[in-house]
């Protein structure tokens, strides 16, 4: 199954850092998401664009994970030649991950 089948996501940015939240639709799916969507898995998934550390934060009370990807936006909005300089599409890209 794809991650989007049991969760949705949001993306934010600051400079060259992308912040991706993965929010479970149902509380009972959160343990599976925590098991399958680790910082290491996300780092590997975005290996072509993320050249820094990936840190995962767990928000148990809202059944969500927050990933902070350092050096993931090609230098940031004012320096990147990427079409999506803010990285707003990264959450949708992550939702396509097979888990």
Secondary structure, 3 states (H helix, E strand, C coil): CEHHHCEEEEEEEECCEEEEEEEECCHHHHHHHHHHCCHHHHHHHCCCCCCCCEEEEEEHHHCEEEEEECCCCCCCCCCCCCCCCCCCCHHHHHHCCEC
